[in-house]
Each structure stands twice: as C-alpha cells, then as structure tokens.
C-alpha cells in the first residue's frame, strides 16, 4: 500500500526554466555584493571557508567569488555553494523579486494527497533551505505544511541507490510503500534499485526524457496514486 511520496523539484513539481533562468542568474548577479555585504556574518563566513577549502587554494574573497561563479556555470552540486545560493534566494523571495514556481497540478494534487494522509517528502540537489524557500513562496501560498521532511545531497547523490536506501531508513517504511517522482532516468533507476515505486514526469520542457521502464506521466493528474 502506498503510504509516502518523495518528489524531485526541477522538471517535476516546478519548471526547469525557473531554476535556470531565474534563480541561478539572480545568485550570479548578486554574489559579489552579497559576499561584500554579509561575508562577516558567521554563517556566511563558514560557507565561504568551506568553498575555499574545496577550491584547494589560499584564495581571497574576490578570487573565491570567481571560483563560485564558475561552479554556478558548471551547475556543480557543492554544499557551500548551495548554501550561499539559498541565502541569496532568501533575500530575493523576501524582497518580492520572484516567487517559487510550482505547477498548478502539482500544488493541487500535493494538497489532495496530504488530505488523504499520504506522507510527502522532497528530495532535490538544492539545499533543504532552498527547497523550503521555493515551496513557502508560491502563487498558491505556503506549501511547506504539506511536507513531512526534505532531503538534499547531504544524504547522498541522487543517482546513487544508497541514497534512496537511506531515505527508506529515515522514513521508517517499507520501500514498496514509497513512490519517487522525477524527470531524470538515472535517479529513477537508482530509486528502483532500492525498491521504491517510481514515475517519470515528462512535462515537455527541456531535453527529451528517456523514461526507460518507469511509468510515465505528463502531469501530476496522470499519476495513479
């Protein structure tokens, strides 16, 4: 019996273009000013020091900003970078520079599933902080009360079966009681190896998706839940 749903964000609940055309450019534009204005704050300084250590050099902040920008262009899944992006996006949401994009069908069905007692979770490469910001600031209102929990790459890479096995342990449910939603074949394959049910969202945005053996849905309304 299905008891929990774990969903990806980009291309699944939310538009790929929102992340790549709104969030990422916003962070890139504001990075230098953000580091200059808030680099003295302990939380920001820890993230900068973590990025400096990963960069492998004795870099001052100006050169570190250049490295961080390159990582953004490469879409690197680096913890300190994700943390800094989340803090910059928090300012953007708070100032009303943008809203978190969520498809109408996703917002509506998530509410329906929550009302039915299904346990809902998010697993995304973006930091937990960034995930919560997106779902808190949508045109459908604050969706964060719908979710029991959030996972990021701190639990493991999204294309690694061990990550989904760890999520299963965290949820305390049989893997067969959990459905994972994503638009990425490699993520779905990894989840299936760990025994989760899967469904591939094919919203027609971005490159063509190869669903492999996974059931296909073009919106949340087509999911058999």
C-alpha positions as CSV (number, residue, x, y, z in Angstrom):
1,X,0.0,0.0,0.0
2,X,1.4,3.4,-1.0
3,X,2.0,5.5,2.2
4,X,4.6,8.1,1.1
5,X,5.6,10.1,-1.9
6,X,9.1,11.6,-2.4
7,X,9.3,14.2,-5.1
8,X,12.0,15.9,-7.1
9,X,11.6,19.6,-7.8
10,X,13.2,20.7,-11.1
11,X,11.1,19.4,-14.0
12,X,8.7,17.6,-11.6
13,X,6.9,20.0,-9.3
14,X,8.5,23.1,-10.8
15,X,9.7,24.4,-14.1
16,X,13.3,23.8,-15.2
17,X,13.3,27.4,-16.6
18,X,12.5,28.9,-13.2
19,X,15.7,27.4,-11.7
20,X,18.0,28.0,-14.7
21,X,16.6,31.3,-15.9
22,X,15.5,33.0,-12.6
23,X,17.2,31.5,-9.5
24,X,20.7,30.8,-10.9
25,X,21.1,34.1,-12.7
26,X,19.9,36.0,-9.7
27,X,22.5,34.4,-7.5
28,X,25.3,35.0,-10.0
29,X,24.3,38.7,-10.3
30,X,24.2,39.3,-6.5
31,X,27.1,37.1,-5.4
32,X,29.8,39.7,-5.3
33,X,27.7,42.3,-3.5
34,X,26.4,39.6,-1.1
35,X,29.9,38.4,-0.1
36,X,31.0,42.0,0.4
37,X,27.9,43.0,2.5
38,X,27.4,39.8,4.5
39,X,30.8,38.0,4.4
40,X,31.4,38.9,8.0
41,X,28.4,37.0,9.3
42,X,29.4,33.7,10.9
43,X,27.0,31.6,8.7
44,X,28.2,33.2,5.5
45,X,31.8,33.0,6.5
46,X,31.6,29.3,7.3
47,X,30.2,28.7,3.8
48,X,32.9,30.8,2.2
49,X,35.6,29.0,4.2
50,X,34.1,25.6,3.1
51,X,34.1,26.7,-0.5
52,X,37.7,27.9,-0.2
53,X,38.8,24.6,1.2
54,X,37.1,22.7,-1.7
55,X,38.7,25.1,-4.2
56,X,42.1,23.9,-2.9
57,X,43.8,27.3,-2.8
58,X,44.6,30.2,-0.5
59,X,42.1,32.5,-2.2
60,X,40.9,35.9,-1.1
61,X,37.2,36.6,-1.3
62,X,37.5,38.3,-4.7
63,X,39.1,35.2,-6.3
64,X,36.8,32.9,-4.4
65,X,33.8,34.7,-6.0
66,X,35.3,34.0,-9.4
67,X,35.5,30.3,-8.5
68,X,31.9,30.2,-7.2
69,X,30.7,31.8,-10.4
70,X,32.4,29.1,-12.4
71,X,30.9,26.4,-10.2
72,X,27.5,28.0,-10.9
73,X,28.1,27.9,-14.6
74,X,29.0,24.3,-14.3
75,X,26.0,23.6,-12.1
76,X,28.3,22.0,-9.5
77,X,26.5,20.2,-6.7
78,X,28.7,21.7,-4.0
79,X,27.4,22.1,-0.5
80,X,28.9,25.5,0.4
81,X,27.8,26.9,-3.0
82,X,24.2,25.6,-2.5
83,X,24.2,27.1,1.0
84,X,25.2,30.6,-0.3
85,X,22.7,30.4,-3.2
86,X,20.0,29.6,-0.7
87,X,20.8,32.7,1.4
88,X,20.8,34.9,-1.6
89,X,17.5,33.5,-2.8
90,X,16.0,34.0,0.6
91,X,16.7,37.8,0.2
92,X,15.1,37.6,-3.3
93,X,11.9,35.9,-2.0
94,X,11.7,38.3,1.0
95,X,12.0,41.3,-1.2
96,X,9.4,40.1,-3.7
97,X,11.9,39.8,-6.6
98,X,10.3,36.5,-7.6
99,X,8.0,33.7,-6.4
100,X,8.7,30.0,-6.3
101,X,7.3,28.3,-9.4
102,X,5.1,25.3,-8.8
103,X,2.9,23.8,-11.4
104,X,-0.8,24.1,-10.7
105,X,-1.5,20.4,-11.0
106,X,1.4,19.7,-8.6
107,X,0.2,22.2,-5.9
108,X,-3.4,20.8,-6.2
109,X,-2.5,17.1,-6.1
110,X,0.0,17.6,-3.3
111,X,-2.8,19.1,-1.2
112,X,-5.1,16.3,-2.1
113,X,-2.5,13.6,-1.2
114,X,-1.8,15.3,2.1
115,X,-5.5,15.5,2.9
116,X,-5.7,11.7,2.2
117,X,-3.0,11.1,4.8
118,X,-0.1,10.3,2.4
119,X,3.3,11.4,3.8
120,X,5.0,13.8,1.4
121,X,8.7,14.5,1.2
122,X,11.1,16.4,-1.1
123,X,14.5,15.1,-2.4
124,X,16.4,17.7,-4.5
125,X,20.0,18.6,-5.3
126,X,19.2,22.1,-4.0
127,X,19.8,22.6,-0.2
128,X,16.9,21.9,2.2
129,X,16.9,25.6,2.9
130,X,16.4,26.4,-0.8
131,X,13.7,23.8,-1.2
132,X,11.7,25.2,1.7
133,X,12.0,28.7,0.4
134,X,10.6,27.7,-3.0
135,X,7.6,25.9,-1.6
136,X,7.0,28.7,1.0
137,X,6.7,31.5,-1.6
138,X,4.4,30.3,-4.4
139,X,1.4,31.8,-6.0
140,X,-0.6,29.1,-4.3
141,X,0.5,30.2,-0.9
142,X,2.8,28.4,1.6
143,X,3.0,24.7,0.6
144,X,5.6,23.8,3.3
145,X,3.0,22.5,5.8
146,X,2.2,19.7,3.3
147,X,5.6,18.1,3.6
148,X,6.9,15.8,6.4
149,X,10.6,16.4,5.5
150,X,13.2,17.4,3.0
151,X,16.3,15.7,1.7
152,X,19.3,17.1,-0.2
153,X,22.6,15.7,-1.4
154,X,23.7,15.6,2.3
155,X,22.0,12.2,2.3
156,X,23.9,11.2,-0.9
157,X,23.8,11.7,-4.7
158,X,20.5,11.5,-6.4
159,X,21.8,8.9,-8.9
160,X,23.1,6.6,-6.2
161,X,20.9,3.7,-5.0
162,X,22.3,4.0,-1.5
163,X,20.8,7.5,-1.1
164,X,17.3,6.1,-1.6
165,X,18.0,3.2,0.8
166,X,19.0,5.8,3.4
167,X,15.7,7.7,2.7
168,X,13.8,4.5,3.2
169,X,15.5,4.1,6.6
170,X,14.8,7.7,7.5
171,X,11.1,7.3,6.7
172,X,10.8,4.0,8.6
173,X,8.6,2.5,5.9
174,X,9.0,-0.5,3.5
175,X,10.5,0.7,0.2
176,X,7.5,-0.8,-1.6
177,X,5.2,1.7,0.3
178,X,7.1,4.7,-1.2
179,X,6.7,6.4,-4.6
180,X,9.5,8.5,-6.1
181,X,8.8,11.1,-8.7
182,X,11.4,12.6,-11.0
183,X,12.1,13.6,-14.6
184,X,15.6,12.1,-14.6
185,X,16.0,8.4,-15.7
186,X,19.2,7.8,-13.7
187,X,17.5,9.0,-10.5
188,X,14.5,6.8,-11.1
189,X,16.8,3.8,-11.8
190,X,18.6,4.3,-8.5
191,X,15.4,4.6,-6.6
192,X,14.0,1.4,-8.2
193,X,17.2,-0.5,-7.3
194,X,16.4,0.3,-3.7
195,X,12.9,-1.0,-4.1
196,X,10.8,2.2,-4.4
197,X,8.0,2.6,-6.8
198,X,8.8,5.2,-9.5
199,X,7.1,7.5,-12.0
200,X,8.8,9.7,-14.7
201,X,7.4,13.2,-15.2
202,X,7.6,14.2,-18.9
203,X,6.3,17.8,-19.0
204,X,7.8,18.6,-22.4
205,X,10.2,21.2,-21.1
206,X,13.9,20.9,-21.8
207,X,15.7,18.0,-23.4
208,X,13.8,14.8,-24.3
209,X,13.5,12.4,-21.4
210,X,14.2,8.7,-21.7
211,X,11.8,7.1,-19.1
212,X,13.2,3.6,-19.5
213,X,11.0,1.1,-17.8
214,X,9.4,3.7,-15.5
215,X,5.7,4.6,-15.7
216,X,5.2,8.0,-17.5
217,X,3.0,10.9,-16.5
218,X,2.8,14.3,-18.2
219,X,1.4,16.0,-15.1
220,X,0.5,15.0,-11.5
221,X,-3.1,14.5,-12.7
222,X,-1.9,11.4,-14.7
223,X,-0.3,9.7,-11.7
224,X,-2.2,6.7,-10.3
225,X,-1.9,7.4,-6.6
